Amino acid sequence: MRVRFCVVLLSMGLVLTWMGAMGQSSPAPGQMSKFTIPERDRSGVLLWQMSGEKGVIRPDGKLEVDQLVVSTYRQAKLDWTLTTEKCIFNRENREVIGEAPVRIVSDKMEITGVGFHWVGAEGRFIIRNKIKLVIAGGLSKI
């Protein structure tokens, strides 16, 4: 857990350093713009990647994200992608909570709804309201 937290902090630092090197204005302290934070396993294989248009680190240490995109990978291939307008990412326990509309897409299905809670460490995802599931090719394709 501590290694993941360090990777997130290192990634944030690299993004801010890169922005400065590219001549972009750095956001205010505790803010990031157009950022990407990957998580890899011990052998370096990409497990998931989170990106956003804007991130603000709150006093409680959680990251408020605008225009979140989370992509998960299985055997080095894209598995599913989550998008939402606004949410809170808890870096300590890899949880994402949002009240905005959410969309999850894979090659087999699309799930939309409003309000969600993703517990990355447990692989659990809850959509609270207005849930819609579309299965590509019908139930026999799952």
Secondary structure, DSSP 8 states (H G I E B T S, - for coil): -HHHHHHHHHHHHHHHHHHHHTT----STTEEEEEEEEEE-TT--EEEEEEEEEEEE-TTS-EEEEEEEEEEEETTEEEEEEEEEEEEEETTTTEEEEEEEEEEEESSEEEEEEEEEEETTTTEEEEEEEEEEEETT-GGG-
